[in-house]
Amino acid sequence: MDLGATLCTRSKPKCGDCPVRSDCVALNTGRVNELPAPRPKKAVPERHAIFLLLMHGNDILLEKRPGSGIWGGLWCPPQFDDEAAAKDWFMRNGMEASHGERLATFSHTFTHFKLHITPLKIQLSRKPVRAAQPGSVWLDVEEALGAAIPTPVRKLLENI
C-alpha cells in the first residue's frame, strides 16, 4: 500500500486510518503538520543572451532559428552568448550604427532553465548585405508581430 499517496498526505492526513500510527514519528511528536516535509526545489539553471535588435527605420532584422532546440523554426533577432560575440558578428557583417541603446534586461523562464535577455537596440545607417542571405529577413515591426516569433521577442517588439 502506498501510504504517502493515500493516508499520509501533507494537506489532510488520515492518521486514524493508518496501520502504522503507533510507530509514526510525526503523530507521536505532534508534528503531523510538518511531516512529511516537502521536497526541496531544484535549482533552475540560468543562462544569459544578447539580442541584437537591428533596426533600419521601422524595419528589423530577424533570423530563422534552427528546427530543433528552443524556439525551433521561429524568427528571432540575432542572439549571442555575450556582448563580445555580438560585437564581433556586427563588425564582421559590415554594419554601421547611427544610434544604439541598451534596453532593460528581462527574464524568460523555460521548464528547464531561466534565460536572462539583454536587448541591444541599434539603429543602422544602412541595410547591410547580410539581409540577402538565406534565413534572414527585414520586416516592418508591425509585420514582424504577425510572424512566427517567440513570446519574449513579441514582447520586445510591442515595446519598441
C-alpha positions as CSV (number, residue, x, y, z in Angstrom):
1,M,0.0,0.0,0.0
2,D,1.3,3.5,-0.8
3,L,0.6,5.3,2.5
4,G,2.1,8.6,1.3
5,A,-0.3,8.9,-1.6
6,T,-3.4,7.7,0.3
7,L,-3.1,8.4,4.0
8,C,0.0,10.3,5.0
9,T,-0.6,13.4,2.9
10,R,0.7,16.9,3.6
11,S,-2.7,18.7,3.4
12,K,-5.2,16.3,5.1
13,P,-3.5,13.3,6.7
14,K,-5.8,10.4,7.7
15,C,-3.9,9.3,10.8
16,G,-6.9,7.4,12.2
17,D,-6.9,5.1,9.2
18,C,-3.1,4.5,9.2
19,P,-1.9,0.9,10.1
20,V,1.5,2.2,11.4
21,R,0.2,5.1,13.5
22,S,1.6,3.6,16.7
23,D,5.1,3.9,15.2
24,C,4.6,7.2,13.5
25,V,7.2,9.8,14.4
26,A,5.0,12.7,13.2
27,L,2.0,11.6,15.2
28,N,3.9,10.7,18.4
29,T,5.9,14.0,18.4
30,G,2.9,16.3,17.4
31,R,4.5,17.2,14.1
32,V,1.8,15.9,11.7
33,N,1.6,19.4,10.0
34,E,5.3,19.4,9.4
35,L,5.9,15.9,8.1
36,P,6.3,14.6,5.5
37,A,8.5,17.6,4.6
38,P,8.1,18.9,1.0
39,R,10.9,18.0,-1.4
40,P,13.4,20.8,-1.8
41,K,13.0,22.7,-5.1
42,K,15.7,22.0,-7.7
43,A,17.8,25.0,-8.6
44,V,16.9,26.2,-12.1
45,P,20.0,26.8,-14.3
46,E,20.4,30.4,-15.5
47,R,21.7,31.4,-18.9
48,H,22.3,34.8,-20.5
49,A,21.7,36.1,-24.0
50,I,22.2,39.2,-26.0
51,F,19.6,40.1,-28.6
52,L,20.6,42.5,-31.3
53,L,17.6,44.5,-32.3
54,L,19.0,45.8,-35.6
55,M,16.7,48.5,-37.0
56,H,16.7,50.4,-40.2
57,G,13.9,52.9,-40.0
58,N,11.0,50.8,-38.7
59,D,12.4,47.5,-40.2
60,I,14.0,44.9,-38.0
61,L,16.4,42.1,-39.0
62,L,15.1,38.6,-38.0
63,E,16.8,35.2,-38.4
64,K,15.1,31.8,-38.6
65,R,16.1,29.6,-35.7
66,P,17.3,26.0,-36.4
67,G,14.4,23.5,-36.5
68,S,15.5,21.8,-33.2
69,G,16.2,23.5,-29.9
70,I,14.5,26.4,-28.2
71,W,12.2,28.4,-30.4
72,G,12.9,25.9,-33.3
73,G,11.8,27.3,-36.7
74,L,10.8,30.7,-35.2
75,W,12.1,34.1,-36.3
76,C,14.3,35.9,-33.8
77,P,16.7,38.8,-33.7
78,P,20.4,37.7,-33.9
79,Q,21.2,36.1,-30.5
80,F,24.6,35.8,-28.8
81,D,26.0,34.5,-25.5
82,D,27.8,37.7,-24.7
83,E,28.4,41.2,-25.9
84,A,31.9,40.4,-27.3
85,A,30.4,37.8,-29.6
86,A,27.6,40.2,-30.7
87,K,30.2,43.0,-31.4
88,D,32.4,40.6,-33.4
89,W,29.4,39.5,-35.5
90,F,28.3,43.1,-36.0
91,M,31.7,44.1,-37.3
92,R,32.2,41.0,-39.5
93,N,29.0,41.8,-41.2
94,G,30.0,45.3,-42.1
95,M,27.2,47.1,-40.1
96,E,27.3,50.7,-39.3
97,A,25.3,52.1,-36.3
98,S,23.9,55.6,-36.3
99,H,22.5,55.2,-32.8
100,G,22.4,52.4,-30.1
101,E,20.9,51.8,-26.7
102,R,20.8,49.0,-24.2
103,L,17.3,48.1,-23.2
104,A,16.4,46.7,-19.8
105,T,17.4,43.1,-19.2
106,F,14.4,40.8,-18.6
107,S,14.0,37.1,-18.0
108,H,12.1,34.3,-19.7
109,T,11.6,31.0,-17.9
110,F,11.5,27.7,-19.6
111,T,10.7,24.4,-17.9
112,H,14.4,23.5,-17.6
113,F,16.2,26.9,-17.3
114,K,15.8,30.6,-17.0
115,L,17.1,32.9,-19.8
116,H,18.1,36.5,-19.0
117,I,17.9,38.5,-22.2
118,T,19.7,41.8,-22.7
119,P,18.4,43.6,-25.8
120,L,20.7,46.0,-27.6
121,K,18.6,48.2,-30.0
122,I,20.8,49.5,-32.8
123,Q,19.6,51.9,-35.5
124,L,21.7,51.2,-38.6
125,S,22.7,53.9,-41.1
126,R,22.1,51.5,-44.0
127,K,20.8,48.0,-44.5
128,P,23.8,45.6,-44.7
129,V,24.4,42.9,-47.4
130,R,23.5,40.4,-44.6
131,A,19.8,40.8,-45.4
132,A,20.2,39.0,-48.7
133,Q,21.4,35.8,-47.0
134,P,19.0,32.8,-46.6
135,G,17.4,32.6,-43.2
136,S,17.4,36.4,-42.7
137,V,14.7,38.8,-43.4
138,W,14.0,42.5,-42.9
139,L,10.4,43.1,-41.7
140,D,8.5,46.2,-40.6
141,V,8.0,45.8,-36.8
142,E,4.2,45.6,-37.3
143,E,4.6,42.9,-39.9
144,A,7.1,41.1,-37.6
145,L,4.5,40.9,-34.9
146,G,2.4,38.8,-37.2
147,A,5.2,36.4,-38.0
148,A,6.1,33.2,-36.1
149,I,8.1,34.7,-33.3
150,P,8.6,33.6,-29.7
151,T,6.8,35.3,-26.8
152,P,9.8,37.3,-25.5
153,V,10.5,38.6,-29.0
154,R,6.9,39.6,-29.3
155,K,7.0,41.5,-26.0
156,L,10.2,43.3,-27.1
157,L,8.7,44.3,-30.5
158,E,5.5,45.5,-28.9
159,N,7.5,47.9,-26.7
160,I,9.9,49.4,-29.3
